[in-house]
Amino acid sequence: MTTVKPILSSFPYTNPSSPPRHSRISNQRKRTRVLVACSSNDTGSSPQNPEGDEKTQDLLAKIAHLQAQKVRLTDYLDERSAYLTQFAEEANTEFDAIAEDTLKGLDQAEERVGFWFR
């Protein structure tokens, strides 16, 4: 059985034997080319490991491991972000309370000082 995988190329096809074209004409004719990679899985071909290619399996295992680490790291960062957000909100609340207490103290001091100078 033959499998076909399309591979998109962002580079325009250029023929080294053809002379360069005018830029207006070449811009109109630029198109994305599709390259096709084929592989044959005929039974008559060389014997293969039933589990697949070892390098491919190792790469897939590494990819799975990296994805698992990425998920754990993302979860950790989300947790830390939530903690820091909560910490900042609590700090803002505490600063607001300190500011209110300070303003009350200043108002009381102003009343006492104003009482002496009336």
C-alpha positions in Angstrom: 0.0 0.0 0.0 1.3 3.5 -0.9 0.7 6.5 1.4 0.9 10.0 0.1 1.6 13.0 2.3 1.3 16.5 0.9 4.0 19.0 1.9 3.3 22.7 1.4 6.2 24.8 0.2 6.3 28.6 0.7 9.0 29.0 -1.8 8.1 29.6 -5.5 9.4 27.0 -7.9 12.3 28.3 -9.9 13.9 26.6 -12.8 17.7 27.4 -12.8 17.9 26.9 -16.6 15.2 29.5 -17.3 16.1 33.2 -17.6 14.9 35.6 -14.9 11.5 37.1 -15.6 10.2 40.6 -15.1 9.0 41.1 -11.5 5.5 42.0 -12.5 5.1 38.8 -14.5 6.7 36.6 -11.9 4.6 38.1 -9.1 1.5 37.2 -11.0 2.6 33.6 -11.5 3.8 32.8 -8.0 1.9 30.0 -6.5 2.3 27.7 -3.6 3.7 24.4 -4.7 2.7 21.1 -3.2 5.3 18.5 -2.9 4.2 14.9 -2.4 6.2 12.4 -0.4 5.3 8.8 -1.1 6.2 5.6 0.8 5.4 2.1 -0.1 4.3 -0.5 2.5 4.3 -3.5 0.1 4.7 -6.9 1.7 7.5 -7.7 -0.7 9.7 -4.9 0.6 12.3 -5.2 3.3 11.0 -6.7 6.6 10.0 -4.1 9.2 9.6 -4.2 12.9 6.0 -4.8 13.8 6.0 -2.0 16.3 7.5 0.4 13.8 10.7 2.2 13.4 12.6 2.5 16.7 13.8 6.0 16.0 10.2 7.1 15.2 9.0 5.4 18.4 11.7 7.1 20.4 10.8 10.5 18.9 7.1 10.0 19.6 7.9 9.0 23.2 10.0 12.2 23.6 7.2 14.3 22.1 4.7 12.7 24.5 7.1 13.3 27.4 7.6 17.0 26.4 3.9 17.5 26.0 3.3 16.1 29.5 5.9 18.4 30.9 4.3 21.3 29.1 0.9 20.5 30.7 2.5 20.3 34.1 4.4 23.5 33.6 1.2 25.3 32.4 -0.7 24.0 35.4 2.1 25.2 37.7 2.2 28.7 36.1 -1.6 29.0 36.3 -1.4 28.1 40.0 1.3 30.6 40.7 -0.5 33.3 38.7 -3.7 32.7 40.7 -1.7 32.9 44.0 0.1 36.1 42.9 -3.3 37.6 41.9 -4.8 36.8 45.3 -1.7 38.1 47.0 -1.9 41.4 45.1 -5.6 41.8 45.9 -5.0 41.2 49.6 -2.1 43.7 49.6 -4.3 46.3 47.8 -7.1 45.7 50.4 -4.5 46.1 53.2 -3.1 49.3 51.7 -6.6 50.7 51.4 -7.3 49.9 55.1 -4.1 51.6 56.1 -4.9 54.6 54.0 -8.4 54.9 55.6 -6.9 54.6 59.1 -4.4 57.3 58.3 -7.0 59.7 56.9 -9.1 59.1 60.0 -6.1 59.8 62.2 -5.4 63.0 60.2 -9.0 64.2 60.5 -8.9 63.6 64.3 -5.6 65.4 64.6 -7.0 68.3 62.5 -10.0 68.5 64.9 -7.8 68.6 68.0 -5.5 71.3 66.5 -8.4 73.3 65.2 -10.0 73.2 68.6 -7.0 74.9 70.2 -6.9 77.7 67.6 -10.5 78.7 67.6 
